[in-house]
């Protein structure tokens, strides 16, 4: 059964502790915006998939009480940084399987200031962390430093990429330059400053070669999408608002993740590649058909790894790809027109749904100053260590 997104909404992403709001406040704001976008009241929603990482158990129920007390099932979702896209996938599966005609996917996060470390994202405790095996691979090859663990594992992946393929620090910085420049056009982005390659490289080092301006920040925020069936679209006259979920796939780690002993594989390139291949096969479309991409640039190196996983270039050629201008306005694709995680922000539970919201706006021609001309196919890529990779193909 075909599935469609007919309404999206998101809050502005904020630096933690700068706005006096609860996770319920932000979830209500994003959810109400998605419903208003579709012109559908909450009473029409039959199920809710609510995603978050750092709030307490059953926070999903508390989050939707502000939208209505209708008694519908609420499913709480936690899949690390891929939580938002996992909630979207759950909503799509409910609709595609005939269990419901109208499902709200909602993601939110209220975070603490400082580098991401413990909790859902793991940490330096290799015995109890859900990513113990991932960090173990890193430690065997690079040791375990005192820097933030997530920055450390991605920073080590960057070092390996540089050693293996000749990728330069300037090419890594070019990713951040592009995404910060894009975010200047996005009023919902946490940061809207523009930088040069030299300024990116001169910023404080978090874990070499990654500097602070190449790392996604902790953020507060929420995003939502209303997923419906074809018959719901027809019954409510939503054809002009609808964007089809043409294909979607989730993968997790396999033996390939760990067999090489490489951080490049441990941080998700193999599972991202497999999810993309499944989506291309299901939809009959390929990366050559895609106009606009929102991908998981939690660190600049991960954008380069994802170019390779999605088939935008051969392995090792991603540094030259971003340097060429192929992934910005006027190039072959526009990647992260929103500013991406690096500059738009990264409230873990909301990120995947914020990607979907941006793509829906782009495919409807509602992108404002950041509109990608003629966009009709969009691809979202969202990963979480531990691990999950979700790739979603949207078509207008």
N, C-alpha and C positions, 0 to 999 in steps of 0.2 A: 504494500500500500504506500502511495506517495505521501510524503510529509512536507510541511511548509512552515516557515517562520513568518508570522504575520504581524508581530509586534516586538520591538526591542527597546530597552532602556538601560541607562547606567548613570551613576552619580559621577561627579568630578572625583578623580582619585586624589587623595590628600596625604600629606605627610602625617604619620601618626601623632596624635595628641594635639593637633592644630585646630581641630573642629570639635565642638562639644556635641557629639552624637553617639548613639548606641548602635550596635549592629542591627537592632530592630529598626531604628530610624533609617539607616542607609538602605536596608533591604526593602522597606516600604517605599522609599523614594524610587528605587530602580524598578521594583515590581509594578508600582502604579504607573510609571512612565511607559513600561512595555504594554500594559493593558490599555492605556490611553492611546498609544500609538496604533494599536489594532482596533480601537473602538469597541472593545469587549469588556464587560464587567467581570469582576472576580467571581461572581456567582456562576459564570459559565465554565470556570476552570474545574476540571474533574480530578486532577491529581497534581501534585507538586513534587519536583525533585530539587532539594535545597542543598547547596554545596558550601562547605567551609572547612577550615583546618584547625583554627585556634580557638573556636568558641566551644562551649560545653555541649554535652550530649543533648539531643532534642532541640538544639538552637533553631533548627529549621521551622519547627512549629511556632516558636516564639516570634520568629522573623515574619511569618505570614499572618499573624494575628492582626497586624495593622492593616492588612488588606481585606480581611473578613474572617468571620468565624463560621465557616460553612461545613466543617466536619470532614472535608475531603482528606484522603490519604496524603501524608507528607513523608517523603523518604529523605533521610539525612545521608549525604554523600561526602566522603573524604578520600581523595586520591592524590594527596600531596599537591604539587603545583598544577596537575591536570584535573583538579577537582571541578572547575567550571565546565570544561568540555565533557567531563564524565556525566555531570548533571544534564547537560544538553543531550548526550547520547542516550541516557536513560529515558528522557522525555520522548525522544524520537522513537525509541523502541516500543514504548507504551502505545504510541499512536500507530506506528507501522504494524504492530501486532494486533491491533484492533481492541486493545484494552480500554482505550479512551480516545476521544476526538479532540480534546483541548487540554494541554498540559503546560504548566508554567515551570520553566527551568530558571532557578534563582541561585546566584552565587554572591557571597559577601565575605568580608574579612575585616576585623578590627585588630590591628597588629601593634606591636611594641616597637619603639625606636631602636636603632642599632642593627648590626648585621644579623642575618638569619642564621640561627644555630641549632638549638635543640628543638623539642616538640616534634611536630609532624615531619619536619624537614630532616630530622636526624641530628647528628652532632658528632663530637669527637669520641664518644663512648662506643667503641666498636663492638662491645659485647651486647648492648641492648638496642642499638640503633636499628631501625628497619632497613637502613642502607648499609649495614655492617659489611656485607660482602663487597659492595661497591668501594667503600673506603678502604677495605682490606687490600683490594687490587691496587688502589692508589698508593697505599703505604708501602707495599712490597716494592714498588718501582721508584717512588719519590720520597718516601718517608712521610711523617705526619708533622706538619709545622704548627705554629701557634696562630696562624691566620684563620679567618672564618672558614669553616669546613666546606661550605658550598662553593665559595670563591676559590678555595684551594683546589678542589677537584676539577673545576672548569679551567682554572689557571694552568693546571698541569696538562689538561687536554690541549690548551693553547700552545704550551711549550712543545708538546709532542708534534703538533701540527706544523710548527715552525721548523722543527728538526727534520721531520719527514718530507715536507713539501716545499720548504723555503718561504713559507708565509712570513710576512714582516709585521712588526709592531704597528707600522703606519697603516697597513691593511686592516688590522684589528681595530685601530682607532677610526678608520673610515666608516665602519659599521655604526659606531656611536655618533659620529658627525652627522651621518644621514638621518638617523632616528631622532636625534635632538633637533635637527632642522625640520623634520616633519612635524614634530610635536608643537613647534611654534605656531602651527595652524590649527591646533586642537584645543579648544577651550576647556575640555574635560581632562587634559593631561596634568599630571602632577608638576612636571617641569616644562618650561617653554623657552628656555635659553638656548642660544645657538653657539656652537664652538667650532674652532678649527682643529685640524689633525694635531697640530702642535700643542694646543691647549688640552686636548684629550690626553695626549701622551705625558704632559707635564703635571697632570693632576696626581693627587696622592695615590701611591701604589697600595692596592689591597692584597693581591697576591700576583707577583710578576708573572706575565707581562700585563696583567689587567689592572687598570687604574679605576678610581672611584667612578669616573664618568662612563665607564664601560660595564658597570654593574647595575642591575635593577635594584631600586630602593625598596625598603619596606613601605607599605602603603595601607591606607584605609579606603574602602570603597565597595560598591556593589554593582552588579549588572544582571540583566534578566532577558529572557526570550520566551515568547509564547509560541508553542509548537502545536500545529493542528493538522487534521486530516484533510484530504481533498474535498470530502463531502461537507466538512465544516466551512471550508473556503467558499464553496458554492452556495451553501445555505445562508451565509452571512455577507455575501457580496464582497469578499476580501481579495479578489483576484488582483487588483491594482496594488495591494499592499504586500502580497505574498512573494517569498523567495523560497525556492525549492531546496531542500536538503538532498542533493543528487546522490551523495554517497557519504558514508562515514565508517571509520574503522578504528578500533583500539587494539594495540598490541602491548605486550609486556616483555620483560627480559627473557632471553633464551640463552643457551650455552654460548652463543656467539658474543654476547655481552661481555663475558668474563674470560673467554678462552685466550684472547690475545694478550691479556695483561695490560691493555692500553686504556688510558682514561678517555680517549676518543670514543671507544666503544662503550665504556662504562657509563658515560653521561648520555647515551641514548641514540647515537647515529644508527645502529642496526635496527632498533625497534621503530624509529621514525621512518626509515626506509621501507620497512615491511608494511607499516600502516599506509604509507603513500601508495605503494604498489597495489594493495588491496582496494583502495579507493579508485585508482585509475582503472583497474580491471572491472569493478562493479559499475562505474559510471560510463565507461567507454571513452572517457576524456583523459588527456594527459597534461603534463605541466605546460606543454606548448599551447594548450587551450586556455590557460589561466591568465587573467589580467591583473589581479590584485591578490596579495598574500599578506596575511597576518600570522607571523610565526613567533616562536618562543625564544626571544632573544634575552633570556635571563642574564646572560653575559655575552659580550660581543662575539666570542669564539663560537657560541652556540648558534648564532645566526649563520656563520660560515659553514658549520657542520650541517645545518639544516638545508642550506642550498644544495649540498652534495646529496643528502638523504632524499630530497624531493626530486632529484634529477635535473636540477637547474644547471648543473655543470658536473664535470668529472671530479672524482675525489682529488683533493689537493688544488683544484683550480678556483676555489671560492674566494680567495683573497684577491685574485686578479679580476674576478667577476664584480665584486663590490667596487673595486677601484675603477673599473671601466664605466661606471654609471648605469649599468644594466638593471639595477634594482631600485631605481628612483624615478622620479617624473622625467619623461622623455626617453627612458630606457625600455627594455623588453618587458619587465614587470615593475610594479610599484610594491615594494615590500615594506610593511609596517607604516602605512600612511598615518596611522594614529600616533606614531612615536614609539610604538612597541613597549615592551616591559621596561627597557632602559630609561625611557623618558616619560612615557604615559604613566608608568607606575605598575606595581605588581602586588595587589592584594590577592593572595593565593587563590582563595575560593572564587573570586570574581573574574580572574584573568581570562579563562577560556570563553566565558560568556561575553566579556567585553570585546574579544576578538570577533565573535559572531555578530555583535551589534555593529561594529565598524564595517564589516563586510556587507551586512544588510543595507546600511546607509549608502555604501558605495554602489551596490548593485541597483538600488532604487534611484541613484543620481542625487542623493541627499547629503553628499559629503562636504558641501560648502567649499571653503577655500582649499581643502585637501582632496577634492573630488578627482578620481582617476577617470579620464575621459573615455567614454564608451565601455566602461566595465560591465561585463555580463557574466563572468565566472570568477568566483573567489575561492581561495583555499585558506583554511585555518589549520595551524599546527600548534599543539599544546602538549608539553611533556611534564612528567613528575618523576623525580628519581625514586626508585624503589620497586618497580618502575611502571610507568604507563605512558604511552604515546597515543594521542588522539588526533587524527587528521579528518577534517570535514570539508567536503566540496559543496559549495553553494552555487546555484544557477538561477539566473533571472530569465 
